[in-house]
Amino acid sequence: MLGAIIGDVVGSRFEFNNIKTKKFTLITNESCYTDDTVLTIAVTDWLLHAKDKSDLNEAASFLQKWARKYPDAGYGTSFITWMNLANPKPYNSCGNGSAMRISAVGWFAKDEEELYALTKTITEVTHNHKEGLKGAYVTAKLVYMALHNSSKEELKNYAISEYPKIKDLDYETLRKTYVHGAEICEVTVPEAIYCFLISTSFEDTLRTTISIGGDCDTTSAISCAVAEAYYKNIDLNLVKNVRSKLTKEMLEVIDEFSLKIKNN
């Protein structure tokens, strides 16, 4: 799940200032975490500490808790309303927020049955639209498959089976034409996955995703979540620099989760 956070932090300064090239400094003073990181941490905290991971109210409480701690992280309008409700209900969202926050589930799930159940619970508290649920599950499953040694070809075949448009995407066309438009799973998840599929490393995934433009902190959170699981190795200086942008309580959750995964 650290891959998603790295994608968010590096992509943050380009979200509304697309760069359209792979040649840029990864981390600067302007780099910061956004709602993608906050809610990735929230899901991770839920996986670690929820008493009943099938309880929708408890799942919602973890998302609300972290969002309220960081109210200015850049959430969508509907989520802002939801996060402040005393009795929150799903609002039929198909937004890409479901996919950018889900990666820890791919690391945590013991099997595909649990993968589906966990994804459904933590997603449908907000994103109960079929495309919102699909975006989250496809992302989580790709992470899970990569961790369980699926080949790039197997990941590609699964991704295309869910999003056929991936086979027709072209990097140069995206780089020239892709813009920050609708922040929905149908628009951003296939493009994010495509950037991973054509990449050669974690860093190349990161640079490729940001270079096509659009909602690039979120697309990078999605693509880099899969890239971390597949490539395994991330430059330690990049990890160090991204960690320096996070708060102490965020790092505590990340480190606790990493230890749990390592010991399992």
C-alpha positions in Angstrom: 0.0 0.0 0.0 3.0 2.3 0.3 3.1 2.3 -3.5 -0.3 4.0 -3.6 1.0 6.7 -1.1 4.1 7.3 -3.2 2.0 7.7 -6.3 -0.2 10.2 -4.5 2.6 12.3 -3.0 4.6 12.4 -6.2 1.6 13.1 -8.3 0.1 15.7 -6.0 1.8 18.8 -7.5 0.9 17.8 -11.1 -2.8 17.1 -10.5 -3.9 20.5 -11.8 -0.7 21.3 -13.5 -0.1 18.3 -15.8 3.5 17.9 -17.0 3.2 15.5 -20.0 6.7 14.2 -19.8 8.6 11.6 -17.8 11.4 14.0 -17.0 10.7 15.6 -13.7 12.0 15.7 -10.1 10.0 13.1 -8.1 9.9 15.0 -4.8 10.1 18.7 -4.1 9.0 21.1 -1.4 5.6 21.3 -3.2 5.0 17.5 -2.9 2.4 16.6 -0.3 -0.1 13.9 0.6 -3.8 14.3 -0.4 -7.0 12.5 0.3 -5.7 9.5 -1.6 -3.1 8.9 1.2 -5.4 9.8 4.0 -8.1 7.3 2.9 -5.5 4.6 2.1 -4.3 5.0 5.7 -7.9 4.8 6.8 -8.5 1.5 5.0 -5.2 0.1 6.4 -6.2 1.1 9.9 -9.5 -0.6 9.4 -7.9 -3.8 8.3 -5.6 -3.7 11.4 -8.1 -2.7 14.1 -11.7 -3.3 13.1 -13.5 -5.7 15.4 -15.9 -6.8 12.7 -14.7 -6.4 9.2 -18.2 -7.2 7.8 -19.8 -4.3 9.7 -20.5 -1.4 7.4 -21.0 1.1 10.2 -17.6 0.2 11.7 -16.0 0.5 8.2 -17.5 3.9 7.7 -16.3 5.0 11.1 -12.6 4.4 10.1 -13.0 6.4 6.9 -14.7 9.3 8.8 -12.2 9.3 11.6 -9.2 9.8 9.3 -11.0 12.2 7.0 -12.1 14.4 9.9 -8.5 14.4 11.1 -7.4 15.8 7.8 -10.4 17.8 6.5 -8.5 19.8 3.9 -6.9 16.9 2.1 -8.8 17.5 -1.1 -11.9 15.2 -1.0 -14.8 15.3 -3.5 -17.9 17.3 -2.6 -20.1 14.3 -2.0 -17.5 12.7 0.3 -17.1 15.9 2.3 -20.8 15.8 3.0 -20.7 12.1 3.8 -17.7 12.3 6.1 -19.5 14.8 8.4 -22.8 12.9 8.7 -23.8 11.3 12.0 -25.4 8.4 10.3 -23.6 8.1 6.9 -25.1 6.2 4.0 -23.6 5.3 0.7 -24.3 7.8 -2.1 -24.0 5.6 -5.2 -20.6 6.9 -6.1 -18.6 5.6 -9.1 -15.7 8.0 -8.3 -12.1 6.8 -8.5 -11.8 7.3 -4.7 -12.8 3.7 -4.3 -9.8 2.4 -6.3 -7.2 4.8 -5.0 -7.7 3.8 -1.3 -8.1 0.0 -1.6 -4.6 -1.3 -2.1 -4.0 -2.6 1.4 -6.8 -5.1 1.0 -4.8 -6.8 -1.7 -1.9 -7.3 0.7 -4.1 -8.3 3.6 -6.6 -10.8 2.1 -5.7 -14.5 2.7 -7.7 -15.7 -0.4 -9.9 -14.4 -3.2 -13.1 -14.9 -1.2 -11.7 -12.7 1.6 -10.4 -10.2 -1.0 -13.9 -9.8 -2.4 -15.6 -9.6 1.0 -13.2 -7.0 2.4 -13.3 -4.9 -0.8 -17.1 -4.9 -0.9 -17.5 -3.8 2.8 -15.0 -1.0 2.8 -16.1 0.2 -0.7 -19.9 0.1 -0.5 -20.1 2.4 2.5 -19.6 5.2 0.0 -19.2 3.7 -3.5 -22.2 1.4 -3.9 -22.5 2.1 -7.6 -21.5 -1.0 -9.6 -18.6 0.9 -11.3 -17.3 2.2 -8.0 -17.3 -1.4 -6.6 -15.7 -2.7 -9.8 -12.9 -0.2 -9.8 -12.0 -1.0 -6.2 -12.2 -4.8 -6.8 -10.1 -4.8 -10.0 -7.4 -2.8 -8.3 -7.3 -4.9 -5.2 -7.3 -8.1 -7.3 -4.4 -7.0 -9.4 -2.5 -6.2 -6.3 -3.4 -9.6 -4.9 -2.5 -11.4 -8.1 0.9 -9.6 -8.4 1.7 -10.6 -4.8 0.9 -14.2 -5.7 3.3 -14.3 -8.6 1.0 -13.7 -11.5 2.9 -12.8 -14.7 2.5 -9.5 -16.4 0.6 -11.3 -19.1 -1.8 -12.8 -16.6 -2.4 -9.4 -15.0 -3.0 -7.9 -18.5 -5.4 -10.6 -19.5 -7.4 -10.1 -16.3 -7.4 -6.3 -16.6 -8.6 -6.4 -20.2 -11.3 -8.9 -19.2 -12.7 -6.3 -16.9 -11.8 -3.2 -18.9 -11.6 -4.1 -22.6 -10.7 -0.5 -23.5 -7.2 -1.1 -22.2 -6.2 -3.1 -25.3 -6.8 0.0 -27.4 -5.0 2.5 -25.3 -1.9 4.1 -26.6 0.7 6.0 -24.5 1.5 8.8 -27.0 -2.1 9.4 -27.7 -2.8 9.6 -23.9 0.1 11.9 -23.3 -1.1 14.3 -26.0 -4.9 14.2 -25.3 -5.6 13.0 -21.7 -6.9 15.7 -19.4 -8.3 16.1 -15.9 -11.9 15.4 -16.5 -14.4 13.1 -14.9 -12.9 11.6 -11.7 -14.7 8.3 -12.1 -13.5 4.7 -12.2 -14.5 4.0 -15.8 -12.2 6.9 -16.9 -9.2 6.6 -14.6 -8.8 2.9 -13.6 -8.2 1.5 -17.1 -5.7 4.3 -17.9 -3.9 3.7 -14.6 -3.7 0.0 -15.1 -2.4 0.5 -18.7 0.4 2.6 -17.4 1.5 -0.2 -15.1 1.2 -2.8 -17.9 3.5 -0.9 -20.2 6.0 -0.1 -17.5 9.4 -1.6 -16.8 9.8 -0.8 -13.1 8.1 0.9 -10.2 9.6 4.2 -11.0 8.8 3.9 -14.7 5.2 3.2 -13.7 5.2 6.3 -11.6 6.7 8.5 -14.3 4.6 7.0 -17.1 1.3 7.6 -15.1 2.1 11.2 -14.3 3.3 11.9 -17.8 -0.1 11.1 -19.4 -1.7 13.8 -17.2 -5.2 13.9 -15.9 -6.0 13.2 -12.3 -2.5 12.0 -11.9 -2.2 11.8 -8.1 -5.1 9.3 -8.1 -4.1 7.4 -11.3 -0.6 7.1 -9.9 -1.9 5.9 -6.5 -3.7 3.1 -8.5 -1.0 2.2 -10.9 1.8 2.3 -8.3 -0.2 0.2 -5.9 -0.1 -2.6 -8.5 3.5 -1.8 -9.4 4.7 -2.1 -5.8 3.1 -5.6 -5.6 4.6 -6.7 -8.9 8.1 -5.2 -9.0 8.6 -5.5 -5.2 11.6 -3.1 -5.1 11.2 0.7 -4.6 14.1 3.0 -4.3 14.9 3.6 -0.6 15.6 7.3 -1.1 12.2 7.7 -2.7 10.6 5.9 0.2 12.5 8.0 2.7 11.5 11.3 1.0 7.8 10.3 0.8 7.8 9.2 4.4 9.1 12.7 5.3 5.9 14.1 3.9 3.6 12.1 6.2 2.5 12.6 9.8 3.7 10.5 12.7 0.3 8.8 13.1 0.3 7.9 9.4 3.7 6.3 9.7 2.7 4.4 12.7 -0.2 2.7 10.7 2.1 2.0 7.8 4.8 0.5 9.9 2.3 -1.6 11.9 0.8 -2.9 8.7 4.2 -3.7 7.2 5.2 -5.6 10.2 2.0 -7.6 10.2 2.3 -8.5 6.6 6.0 -9.5 7.1 5.2 -11.7 10.0 2.3 -13.4 8.1 
